[in-house]
Each structure stands twice: as C-alpha cells, then as structure tokens.
C-alpha cells in the first residue's frame, strides 16, 4: 500500500477558531522530534549494519517519521504564523544530539534495541490518538489519525523483527521487562524537554526541569483511560505478557491514577 504524502492532507480543512493553544505547544515539540527521524535512522542503520532486512526497514521508517514532522510543523505554522519551523528545528538539533557514531545498540543487544523501539512506537501511537481525540481542530485530527496509524504499523514492524532477535539472542521476559521499563522512564528525558524549549522559546536559558514540567503537563492532559489501556496492552505484548486480562486491567488503572496524580502535582508546581 502506498504511504500517504503531504499532498494527501486536506489542508483546506484548517479552522483557526478551534486551535487549542496548549495543544499547539506540544504539537510544535512533537514536530521537532519526528522531523529528526533521519538522525534516528542513521543510528539504527549503524546498529543493524549487518542485517539487510532490518536496515531497510529502518530507512523506510525514518522517511515516514520525517514526514510526520513536516506535517505537524506545517499545521503549527498555520496555527501560529509567527512560528519558524526551520529555525526551531535548527535550534533543537544544536542542543540535542544522538549517538550517531555508535556501532552497537545502547540497549546492550539488538533484541533490546527493538524492544525499546516497540515501547517508543507504543507511546507515540497512543499519544497521537489521544491528541486526535482531545483536539477540536479538524485538520489536526486528520493529521494525528494518520500518524497514529503509522506508529501502530511501526510497532508491528519492530515487534516482528524483535521476535527474530529474541530467539537468536535469548532475551527473556525479565530482560525485556527491564528494557521496557527503563525506556518508559526516559519519556521525560532531555529529548522532549529540549524539543519543547526549542519549539516554544519559553526562556532564554534552557532548564530541563522547567521544560519537562511544561511539556508533561500539557501532554498528560490529553490522555483518557482508553488510550492508556491500549498502550498497556501493546507494552504487555512486547514484553511477553497477555495483552488483555486482570493484570492488564489493574496496570491500566494504576497508570491512569499515576497520570492524574502527576497532572495534579505539575499543576501545583506551575501555580
């Protein structure tokens, strides 16, 4: 199936009156991260240099990620004509660097690298679905729906390759669980904080704490229990647990309670 292009997006559906300025801020940040796909692709090509099949898959993935960034960036410029996407992205790349000289996975194994990619695609698929549902702006809903579908397909792609390496390298349940948990914890690392800073220009001096809080507060607010239930099921599948069942339901409730607690704490800090 041919992948969509920017020409397939119904740009004339844009409705400025329905733009949420809080969602606009996180969309600008997301555009930075997505548009950096070629750097991520370069890292993955180095890591999978001896695996032609996986390397080819990451090249296609990187092209699609960059297109996501372009679509989100173009929408952000419609919503905020003063937003300079190119300048913001240059600022992001100047301040946030990936280990492009790495020849081995930072996860310790190729199975581990693919496990981490599954976690990332889980997060992005659920996030863009949540953004689609939270936004009233019709064009953004269309873009987020397309990106969410891509990220789900990317999850399935990385999952299929992970299964090959899990058998080959013997990465067991506890190893996958450890890597998955550590990657989830990285969701509030410098990448998103600096992307938020570069895209929104909140202060002259970068503060990881302040920008992490600003981004997290706006990002967490778009989630609802159904989005988290889907994400938990995908994570469970990746680590080797049953996606549906009592444990999955309990974990979803625990994650939802954490999200509500985190929102409350971030709101108190902001005030």
C-alpha positions in Angstrom: 0.0 0.0 0.0 1.3 3.4 -1.0 2.1 5.6 2.0 0.3 9.0 2.3 2.1 12.2 1.4 1.7 15.8 2.4 -0.4 16.3 -0.7 -3.0 13.9 0.7 -3.6 16.1 3.7 -6.8 18.2 3.3 -5.1 21.5 4.3 -8.2 23.5 3.5 -10.0 21.9 6.5 -7.9 24.0 8.9 -10.1 26.0 11.3 -8.2 28.6 13.3 -11.1 29.2 15.7 -10.7 25.7 17.0 -7.0 25.7 17.7 -6.1 24.9 21.4 -3.0 27.0 22.3 -2.0 24.4 24.9 -2.1 21.6 22.3 -0.3 23.8 19.8 2.7 23.9 22.2 3.1 20.1 22.3 2.5 19.8 18.6 5.4 22.1 17.9 7.6 20.0 20.2 6.4 16.8 18.6 7.3 18.2 15.1 10.9 18.6 16.3 11.3 15.0 17.5 9.5 13.5 14.5 11.5 15.6 11.9 14.7 14.3 13.5 13.9 10.9 12.0 16.9 10.8 9.7 19.3 11.0 12.7 17.5 8.2 14.4 17.6 6.3 11.1 21.3 6.8 10.9 21.8 5.4 14.4 19.7 2.4 13.7 21.4 1.7 10.3 24.8 1.7 12.2 23.4 -0.7 14.8 21.8 -3.0 12.3 24.6 -2.7 9.7 24.9 -6.5 9.2 21.1 -7.1 8.9 20.0 -6.0 5.5 16.3 -6.6 6.2 16.2 -4.6 9.4 18.3 -1.8 8.0 16.0 -1.4 5.0 13.0 -1.3 7.4 14.6 1.4 9.4 15.3 3.5 6.3 11.6 3.4 5.3 10.6 4.2 8.9 12.9 7.2 9.1 11.4 8.7 5.9 7.9 8.4 7.4 9.0 9.9 10.7 10.4 12.9 8.9 7.2 13.3 7.0 5.3 13.3 10.3 7.4 16.2 11.5 6.8 18.1 8.3 3.0 17.6 8.6 2.9 18.7 12.2 5.2 21.6 11.5 3.1 22.8 8.6 0.0 22.6 10.8 1.8 24.5 13.6 2.7 27.3 11.1 -0.9 27.6 10.0 -2.0 27.8 13.7 0.8 30.3 14.5 2.1 32.2 11.5 5.0 33.5 13.7 6.3 30.0 14.3 9.5 29.5 12.3 9.7 25.7 12.0 13.2 25.6 10.3 14.8 27.9 12.9 13.2 26.0 15.7 14.4 22.7 14.3 17.9 24.0 13.9 17.9 25.1 17.5 16.7 21.7 18.5 19.4 19.9 16.6 22.1 22.2 18.0 21.1 21.4 21.6 20.1 17.8 21.4 22.5 15.2 19.9 22.0 11.5 19.2 24.9 9.0 19.4 25.4 8.8 15.6 28.9 7.3 15.9 27.5 4.3 17.9 28.1 0.9 16.2 26.4 -1.1 18.9 23.0 -0.6 20.5 22.9 1.5 23.7 20.4 -1.2 24.9 23.1 -3.8 25.0 21.7 -6.1 22.3 19.8 -5.9 19.1 16.8 -7.6 20.7 16.9 -4.9 23.4 17.1 -2.1 20.8 14.0 -3.5 19.0 12.2 -3.8 22.4 12.9 -0.2 23.1 11.6 0.8 19.7 8.4 -1.1 20.4 8.0 1.0 23.6 8.6 4.2 21.7 6.0 3.3 19.0 3.5 2.3 21.7 3.9 5.7 23.3 3.6 7.7 20.0 0.6 5.7 18.7 -1.3 6.2 21.9 -0.2 9.8 22.2 -1.3 10.8 18.7 -4.6 9.0 19.2 -5.1 11.0 22.4 -4.2 14.2 20.6 -6.7 13.4 17.9 -9.4 12.9 20.4 -8.5 15.9 22.5 -8.4 18.4 19.6 -11.5 20.0 18.0 -9.5 21.3 15.1 -10.4 19.1 12.1 -7.1 19.3 10.2 -5.1 18.4 13.3 -7.5 15.5 14.0 -6.8 14.2 10.4 -3.0 14.5 10.7 -2.9 12.9 14.2 -5.1 10.0 13.0 -2.7 9.3 10.1 0.4 9.5 12.3 -1.2 7.3 15.0 -1.9 4.6 12.3 1.7 4.8 11.1 3.1 4.5 14.6 0.9 1.4 15.2 2.3 -0.1 11.9 5.8 0.8 13.0 5.2 -1.0 16.3 4.2 -4.2 14.4 7.3 -3.8 12.2 9.7 -3.6 15.1 7.9 -6.3 17.0 8.2 -8.7 14.1 12.0 -8.1 14.0 12.3 -8.2 17.8 10.8 -11.7 17.8 13.6 -12.9 15.5 16.3 -11.5 17.7 14.7 -12.6 21.0 15.0 -16.2 19.8 18.5 -15.6 18.4 20.0 -13.7 21.4 17.9 -15.3 24.1 16.5 -12.1 25.6 14.0 -13.4 28.2 11.0 -11.9 29.8 12.9 -10.2 32.6 15.3 -8.7 30.2 12.6 -7.3 28.0 10.7 -6.0 31.1 13.8 -4.2 32.3 14.5 -2.6 29.0 10.8 -1.7 28.5 10.6 -0.1 31.9 13.8 1.9 31.5 12.7 3.2 28.1 9.4 4.3 29.6 11.3 6.2 32.3 13.2 8.0 29.5 9.9 9.7 28.3 10.9 12.7 30.5 14.5 12.9 29.4 16.2 15.8 27.6 14.8 15.0 24.2 11.2 16.1 24.7 12.2 18.8 27.2 14.6 20.4 24.7 12.2 19.9 21.8 9.6 21.9 23.8 12.1 24.6 24.6 13.4 24.8 21.0 9.9 25.0 19.5 8.3 27.3 22.0 11.2 29.6 23.1 9.9 29.7 26.6 13.0 31.3 28.2 16.4 32.5 27.1 18.2 29.8 29.1 17.3 26.1 28.8 16.0 24.5 32.0 15.4 20.8 31.8 13.2 20.8 34.9 11.0 23.7 33.8 10.6 22.5 30.2 10.0 18.9 31.3 7.2 20.1 33.5 5.7 22.4 30.9 5.6 19.7 28.3 4.5 16.9 30.6 1.6 18.9 32.0 0.2 19.6 28.5 0.9 16.1 27.2 -0.6 14.2 30.2 -3.8 16.2 30.0 -4.8 14.8 26.6 -4.9 11.2 27.8 -8.0 9.2 28.8 -8.3 5.7 30.3 -8.9 4.1 26.9 -5.7 5.5 25.4 -3.7 4.1 28.4 -5.5 0.7 28.1 -4.3 0.4 24.5 -0.8 1.4 25.4 -0.6 -1.1 28.3 -1.8 -3.9 26.0 0.9 -3.1 23.5 3.6 -3.0 26.2 2.4 -6.2 27.7 2.6 -7.9 24.2 6.1 -6.6 23.7 7.5 -7.9 27.0 5.7 -11.3 26.6 2.6 -10.9 28.8 -1.0 -11.4 27.9 -2.3 -8.1 26.5 -5.8 -8.5 28.0 -6.7 -9.8 31.4 -6.8 -8.9 35.1 -3.1 -7.9 35.2 -3.6 -5.6 32.2 -6.7 -4.0 33.7 -5.0 -3.5 37.0 -2.0 -1.9 35.4 -4.2 0.4 33.3 -5.9 1.6 36.4 -2.6 2.1 38.1 -1.2 4.1 35.2 -4.4 6.2 35.0 -4.1 7.0 38.7 -0.4 8.0 38.2 -1.3 10.3 35.3 -4.0 12.1 37.4 -1.5 12.4 40.3 1.2 13.7 38.0 -1.1 16.2 36.5 -2.1 17.5 39.9 1.5 17.7 41.0 2.5 19.6 37.8 -0.4 22.0 38.2 0.6 22.8 41.7 4.2 23.4 40.6 3.0 25.6 37.8 0.9 27.8 40.1 
